[in-house]
Amino acid sequence: MVGTFFGSDGPTGTDWTCTGSVIDTPARDVILTAAHCGLGIHANYVFVPDFVMGAAPAGQPYGIFPVQQVYIDPRYTPDPGSHTTKGPTSDLDTAFATLAPNQKGQQVQDAVGGGLTFTEPTTYDNPHVTVVGYPAYGHNPNGSAIKCTVPTTQLPGFRQMSMTCGGYYGGVSGSPWITDYADGATSGHVIGDLGGYNGGGNDQDVNYISYGTYFGSDAAALLARAVAGQQQPPTPLPPYTGLQPKLPGGAALWKHAKLLASGDFTGDHHGDLVVVWDDGEVTLYPGDGNGGFLPEKQLKAPNAAWKQAATITAGDFAGSGQYDLMVRWADGHVSLFPDLGSSGLGHEVVMAKPGSAWKNAAQITGGQFHNGSYVSDLLVRWSNGEVDVYTGVGANTFGTKHRLLAPNATWKYAVSVAAGHFGGAGANWDVAVRWIDGELDVYPATSQSRLGTEHRLLNANARWKSAAAMTVGAYTANASADDILARWPDGSASLFQDTTPATLGGEQSLVFPGA
């Protein structure tokens, strides 16, 4: 079902270019490739499925199929002097082509015995996707197809997938991304083609990182036009602007996000985000319940006092049913701002005075740790590695202290601690910990008497080692506090949705790199 293209020298030559695949349609003559390939395919081009190096047309397994018409979204706009683009319209780097019959008068789908089913994916994070393509002669003198089955992730900032596998040199553009590939099969589901940003590769053009389009309604409409033989869209298409960030401001701004806290601050049962910036500004981003955010609300203009905020968390400590913000300041005093909302920070309740022992509270995180109904408990990781839970926290009181861990060397290296409900048994919340080496763990069903059993989400790694801030909230439709939000050193931000004690959730970009 997968093949390559030849120009005037035909399949006996060595100048094959790009990759195509047969698509299952009523017309039985449609193939998939990349738009930047389609721009270079001319009237004398032929498609050769399961290409055999050096064989004449009659010796090819299914013959050769002249290209009749190429269909490309008119909004796909290459960069000047190129067939490819690094702009938003790289999301549209998909083309379909119709073919004339082969030498035996067969349509391509009949000749090969089937075709791939065009499929719009539901996630960027696919565990097993097979990408099949034909590298050009310079890196592939035998003319063999390359095949890798790998997981995919989202290319941040784009409606595209990314995969890692070596050997994908020029010529593989247009390769199908198949979710259920089997050797010898004449069917399967294709969710994208190798292409997109920079024609399907990073700025360094390394052969082991490839990008692919992520089929959506625009690709479906393009396929429908190819099946119908309709060269132009029936009505003008709206401008394509690409993915829009779910948090406003861009990476240059978000580099200055110092502290993050999650909670239902607006009373609509959606997770909201409070940010303390490095200039002392405090802002609220109400959540929309679908992994996105409503416009920013300023709670405090830039000021010197809030530059001294050292760590923050949220919970219903005042008992009103609306979340409050707790702040530990650099001088050791602790403040509670009850019922924080869109009108501002409200009044301050002093929980501990300057110079108190709380200056050694390295992280604080609100949660539910005593089988109660409200997020009214506080877990504290102290600078000496001690970990305590305070139950029944309220205005003017830290409630009852319960020691979970005595001072120890290990927990001195817990650089981010946040509580959520990732699916641990019972009402008690789970604790997520990012360690200094980037390891990420969850301790499910932590209680006032014990820390939950450690579940590893990620081994030590460079990316999470560099994370600048982390919080956990209920940002998606399941309304559970199981979404991990991370801010990275370059100012980009990600939401790992629906995390469980066993698996880090699928990553969605909130702020794109470089924006």
C-alpha positions in Angstrom: 0.0 0.0 0.0 3.0 2.3 0.4 5.2 3.4 -2.5 7.2 6.3 -3.9 7.1 8.7 -6.9 9.2 8.9 -10.1 9.5 11.6 -12.7 10.5 11.2 -16.3 13.3 8.6 -15.7 10.7 6.1 -14.4 11.1 3.3 -11.8 14.4 2.0 -13.4 16.2 5.1 -12.2 17.4 6.2 -8.8 15.6 9.6 -8.5 12.6 8.6 -6.5 11.1 11.3 -4.4 8.7 11.4 -1.4 6.4 8.6 -0.2 2.7 7.9 -0.8 0.1 5.4 0.4 -3.2 4.1 -0.9 -6.3 5.4 0.8 -9.5 3.4 1.0 -12.1 5.4 -0.9 -15.1 4.7 -3.2 -13.1 6.2 -6.1 -10.4 3.5 -5.5 -7.7 5.8 -7.1 -6.6 8.1 -4.2 -3.3 8.2 -2.5 -1.9 10.3 0.4 1.3 12.2 0.5 2.6 15.6 1.9 1.5 18.9 0.5 5.2 20.0 0.1 5.7 16.9 -2.0 2.5 17.6 -4.0 3.8 21.0 -5.0 6.7 19.3 -6.9 4.7 16.4 -8.5 4.1 17.2 -12.1 2.1 15.6 -14.9 4.8 13.1 -15.9 5.1 11.6 -12.4 4.1 8.1 -11.6 3.4 6.4 -8.3 5.0 2.9 -7.7 3.5 0.9 -4.8 5.9 -1.5 -3.1 8.7 -0.2 -5.4 11.4 -2.7 -6.5 14.8 -1.2 -7.2 15.8 -1.3 -10.8 12.7 -3.1 -12.1 11.0 -1.9 -15.3 7.3 -0.9 -15.1 6.3 -4.4 -16.0 8.4 -5.8 -13.2 7.0 -3.7 -10.4 4.7 -5.8 -8.2 1.6 -3.7 -9.0 2.7 -1.8 -12.0 3.0 2.0 -12.2 0.2 4.6 -11.9 0.4 8.0 -13.6 -0.5 10.9 -11.3 -3.6 12.7 -12.6 -4.4 15.4 -10.1 -2.9 16.6 -6.8 -5.1 18.2 -4.2 -3.6 20.6 -1.6 -5.2 22.9 0.8 -4.9 26.4 -0.7 -4.0 27.8 2.7 -0.8 25.8 2.8 1.8 28.5 2.3 5.5 27.6 1.9 8.2 29.9 3.1 9.9 32.1 0.4 12.1 30.0 -1.8 10.9 26.7 -0.3 8.3 24.0 -0.6 8.0 23.8 3.1 7.2 26.2 6.0 7.8 26.6 9.7 4.7 28.6 10.1 1.2 27.7 11.3 0.1 26.4 7.9 2.6 23.6 8.2 -0.3 21.9 10.0 -1.9 21.6 6.6 1.1 19.7 5.0 -1.2 17.0 3.6 -2.0 16.2 0.0 -4.1 13.7 -1.9 -3.6 12.7 -5.5 -5.7 10.7 -7.9 -4.1 8.2 -10.2 -4.8 6.8 -13.6 -5.0 3.0 -13.9 -1.8 0.9 -14.3 -0.7 -1.0 -17.4 -3.4 -3.6 -16.8 -6.2 -1.1 -16.5 -6.4 -1.6 -12.7 -7.2 1.2 -10.2 -4.5 1.4 -7.6 -6.7 0.2 -4.7 -7.8 -2.9 -6.7 -4.3 -3.7 -7.7 -2.8 -3.6 -4.2 -5.8 -5.3 -2.6 -6.9 -2.6 -0.2 -6.2 0.8 1.3 -5.7 2.7 4.5 -8.7 4.1 6.3 -8.4 7.9 6.8 -8.9 8.4 10.6 -9.0 11.6 12.7 -7.1 10.8 15.9 -8.3 11.7 19.3 -4.9 12.2 21.0 -1.3 13.1 20.1 0.0 10.5 22.5 -0.3 7.3 20.7 1.6 4.3 22.1 2.2 2.5 18.8 2.3 4.2 15.4 4.1 2.8 12.4 5.7 5.1 9.9 6.7 3.6 6.5 8.6 5.5 3.9 11.3 5.5 1.2 14.5 7.4 2.0 16.1 8.9 -1.1 18.9 7.0 -3.0 21.8 8.8 -1.3 20.9 7.2 2.0 19.1 4.1 0.6 20.9 2.7 -2.4 18.9 -0.5 -2.2 15.6 1.3 -2.5 14.1 -0.3 0.6 11.3 1.1 2.7 12.1 2.0 6.3 9.6 1.2 9.0 9.5 2.1 12.7 6.8 1.5 15.3 7.1 4.2 18.0 5.1 6.3 20.4 4.1 9.8 19.3 3.7 13.0 21.2 2.5 16.5 20.3 4.9 18.9 18.6 4.5 21.9 21.0 2.8 24.8 19.4 1.5 22.9 16.4 -1.3 20.5 15.5 1.3 17.9 14.7 2.8 14.7 16.1 6.4 14.0 16.8 8.3 10.7 16.8 11.9 9.6 17.3 13.5 6.9 15.1 16.7 7.0 13.1 17.1 6.7 9.3 14.3 9.0 8.2 16.2 11.0 5.6 14.8 13.0 2.7 12.4 10.9 0.6 10.2 9.9 3.5 8.0 13.0 3.3 4.4 11.9 2.9 4.9 8.6 4.8 1.7 7.4 6.4 1.4 7.2 10.2 -0.5 4.0 10.9 -2.0 3.0 14.2 -2.5 -0.7 13.5 0.1 -1.7 11.0 0.7 -5.3 10.2 3.2 -6.7 7.7 1.4 -7.9 4.6 -2.0 -6.3 5.6 -4.0 -4.4 3.0 -5.8 -2.2 5.5 -5.1 -0.1 8.6 -5.9 3.3 10.0 -3.8 6.3 9.0 -3.9 9.4 11.3 -1.3 11.6 9.6 1.5 11.9 7.1 5.2 12.7 7.6 5.4 16.4 7.1 4.5 19.6 8.8 7.0 22.0 10.5 10.1 22.4 8.2 8.7 19.6 6.0 8.6 17.1 8.9 11.9 17.7 10.7 13.5 19.9 13.3 15.7 22.9 12.5 18.8 20.8 12.6 17.3 18.3 10.1 18.4 15.3 12.1 17.2 12.0 10.7 15.9 10.6 14.0 13.3 13.2 14.8 10.3 13.4 12.4 7.0 15.3 12.5 3.6 14.3 11.1 0.4 16.1 10.4 -2.6 15.4 12.7 -5.6 14.7 10.6 -8.6 16.9 11.3 -11.7 18.3 9.5 -9.5 20.2 7.0 -7.8 17.0 5.8 -11.1 15.2 5.7 -12.6 18.0 3.5 -9.5 17.8 1.3 -9.9 14.0 0.9 -13.6 14.5 0.0 -12.6 16.9 -2.7 -10.1 14.4 -4.1 -12.8 11.7 -4.2 -15.2 14.0 -5.9 -12.6 15.4 -8.3 -13.2 18.9 -7.1 -10.0 20.9 -7.5 -11.1 24.0 -5.5 -13.1 24.3 -2.3 -16.8 25.0 -2.9 -16.5 28.1 -0.8 -13.5 30.2 0.3 -11.8 28.8 3.4 -11.2 31.0 6.5 -7.6 32.0 7.2 -5.7 29.3 9.1 -4.1 30.6 12.3 -2.9 27.3 13.8 -3.3 26.3 17.4 -3.9 29.1 19.8 -2.2 29.0 23.3 -4.5 28.2 26.1 -2.7 30.6 28.4 -2.2 34.2 27.0 1.0 36.1 26.9 3.6 33.9 25.3 6.7 32.2 26.5 8.6 35.5 27.0 6.0 36.5 29.6 5.7 33.1 31.3 9.4 32.9 32.0 8.5 35.3 34.8 5.9 33.1 36.4 7.5 32.4 39.8 4.9 30.5 41.8 1.7 28.5 40.8 -1.3 27.3 42.8 -4.4 25.5 41.7 -7.9 25.5 43.2 -11.6 26.4 42.6 -11.3 30.1 43.3 -14.4 31.2 41.4 -16.9 28.6 42.7 -17.8 27.1 39.4 -16.2 23.7 40.2 -13.4 24.1 37.6 -9.8 24.3 38.5 -8.3 27.8 38.4 -4.7 29.0 38.3 -3.1 31.6 40.5 0.3 32.9 39.4 2.7 35.0 41.4 5.1 36.7 39.0 8.7 37.7 39.8 7.7 41.4 39.9 5.2 40.8 42.6 2.1 40.8 40.4 -0.6 38.3 41.3 -3.0 37.1 38.7 -5.9 34.6 38.4 -6.7 32.5 35.3 -10.1 30.9 35.7 -10.3 27.4 34.2 -12.9 26.6 31.6 -13.2 22.9 32.6 -11.8 21.6 29.3 -8.1 22.2 29.9 -8.2 25.8 28.9 -8.5 29.2 30.6 -10.6 32.3 30.6 -9.1 35.8 30.4 -6.6 36.9 33.1 -7.8 38.7 36.2 -5.3 40.8 38.1 -5.5 40.3 41.8 -2.5 42.5 42.7 -0.4 44.9 40.6 3.4 44.5 40.6 4.7 45.3 44.1 7.7 44.8 46.3 5.9 42.8 49.0 4.8 39.9 46.8 8.3 39.5 45.5 9.0 38.0 48.9 6.4 35.2 48.5 8.4 31.9 48.8 5.8 29.2 48.3 2.0 29.1 47.9 -0.8 26.7 47.9 -4.6 26.6 47.9 -7.4 24.9 49.9 -10.7 25.5 51.6 -9.0 26.3 54.9 -11.6 28.9 55.9 -14.5 26.4 55.4 -16.7 28.5 53.2 -16.6 26.1 50.2 -14.4 28.4 48.2 -10.7 28.1 47.9 -8.3 30.3 49.8 -4.7 31.1 49.1 -1.9 30.4 51.6 1.5 32.1 51.3 4.7 31.4 53.1 6.9 34.5 52.9 10.7 34.7 52.8 10.8 36.1 56.4 8.9 33.1 57.8 5.5 34.6 58.2 2.5 32.8 56.8 -0.7 34.4 55.4 -4.1 33.1 54.4 -6.3 35.0 51.9 -9.8 33.5 52.4 -12.2 33.1 49.5 -9.8 34.5 46.9 -11.7 35.6 43.8 -11.9 37.8 40.8 -12.4 41.0 42.9 -8.9 40.8 44.5 -7.0 39.1 47.2 -9.3 40.2 50.0 -8.2 40.5 53.6 -5.1 38.8 55.0 -5.2 36.4 58.0 -1.8 36.1 59.6 -1.2 32.4 60.4 2.4 32.8 61.6 4.5 35.9 62.4 7.8 36.9 60.8 10.8 34.9 62.1 8.7 31.9 62.9 9.8 28.3 62.3 7.8 28.4 59.1 10.7 30.0 57.3 12.0 26.5 57.0 8.8 25.2 55.3 10.3 24.5 51.8 7.0 23.4 50.2 3.4 23.6 51.4 0.5 21.9 49.6 -3.2 21.8 50.4 -5.1 18.5 50.2 -7.4 16.1 51.9 -5.5 13.7 54.1 -7.9 12.6 56.9 -10.8 11.0 54.9 -12.8 14.2 55.1 -14.9 16.0 52.6 -13.0 19.3 52.2 -9.5 20.3 51.1 -8.6 21.6 54.5 -5.3 19.8 55.3 -1.8 21.0 54.7 1.3 18.8 53.8 4.6 20.5 54.6 8.1 19.4 53.4 10.6 21.1 55.7 14.2 22.1 54.7 15.6 19.2 56.8 13.6 16.6 54.9 10.9 16.2 57.6 7.3 15.8 56.2 4.2 16.6 58.2 0.5 16.8 57.7 -1.6 19.4 59.4 -5.3 18.4 59.6 -8.2 20.7 60.4 -6.4 23.9 59.2 -8.5 27.0 59.5 -8.2 30.8 59.8 -5.7 31.5 62.6 -4.9 27.8 63.2 -2.7 25.1 61.6 -4.9 22.5 63.3 -3.2 19.2 64.4 0.3 18.2 63.3 1.0 14.6 62.3 4.6 13.6 61.4 4.9 11.4 58.3 8.7 11.4 58.0 11.4 12.4 60.5 14.1 14.7 59.2 16.0 12.8 56.5 18.4 13.4 53.7 16.3 12.0 50.9 13.4 14.4 51.1 15.7 17.4 51.2 15.8 16.8 47.4 12.1 17.0 46.8 12.0 20.3 44.9 8.3 20.3 44.0 5.5 18.8 46.1 1.8 19.1 45.0 -1.3 17.2 46.1 -4.1 15.9 43.9 -6.5 13.0 43.4 -4.9 10.8 40.8 -7.1 7.8 41.5 -5.7 6.5 44.8 -8.2 4.5 46.9 -10.5 6.4 49.2 -11.1 10.0 49.9 -7.5 10.9 50.8 -5.5 12.7 48.2 -2.3 11.7 46.6 1.0 13.5 46.6 3.1 14.2 43.5 6.8 14.9 44.0 9.4 16.1 41.5 12.9 15.4 42.7 16.1 17.3 42.0 17.2 14.9 39.3 13.9 15.0 37.4 12.4 11.9 38.8 8.6 12.2 39.2 6.7 10.1 41.8 3.2 9.8 43.2 2.3 8.7 46.7 -1.4 7.6 46.5 -3.8 7.8 49.4 -1.5 9.7 51.7 -3.1 10.1 55.1 -2.4 11.8 58.5 -0.6 8.6 59.6 1.4 7.6 56.6 2.8 8.6 53.2 1.4 6.5 50.4 3.4 3.8 48.6 5.7 5.4 46.0 4.6 5.0 42.4 7.2 6.0 39.7 5.8 8.1 36.9 9.2 9.1 35.4 12.8 8.1 36.1 15.4 10.8 36.5 15.5 12.9 33.3 16.8 16.2 32.1 13.5 17.8 31.1 11.8 17.5 34.5 15.0 18.3 36.3 14.8 21.7 34.8 11.0 22.3 35.4 10.6 25.8 36.8 7.3 25.4 38.6 4.6 22.7 39.1 1.0 22.5 40.4 -1.8 20.0 40.3 -5.4 20.9 39.6 -8.8 19.9 38.2 -8.5 21.5 34.8 -10.3 19.0 32.6 -13.8 17.6 32.1 -13.5 14.8 34.7 -13.4 17.5 37.4 -10.7 15.5 39.4 -7.5 17.1 40.6 -5.4 14.9 38.4 -3.9 17.3 35.9 -0.2 18.3 36.4 0.7 21.8 35.2 4.4 22.5 34.6 6.2 25.6 33.6 9.5 25.1 31.8 12.6 27.3 31.8 12.0 28.6 28.3 8.6 30.0 29.4 6.5 27.3 27.8 3.9 25.5 29.9 2.3 22.1 29.7 -0.7 20.3 31.2 -0.5 16.6 31.7 -4.1 15.6 31.7 -5.8 12.8 33.7 -2.6 11.6 35.3 -2.9 8.3 37.3 -0.7 6.8 40.0 0.8 4.6 37.3 0.9 6.9 34.2 1.7 10.5 33.6 -1.2 12.0 31.6 -1.1 13.1 28.0 0.8 16.4 27.5 -1.1 19.4 26.1 0.7 22.7 25.4 -0.6 25.7 27.3 2.1 28.1 26.3 4.2 27.4 23.2 8.0 27.6 23.1 9.4 30.8 21.6 6.0 32.5 21.4 
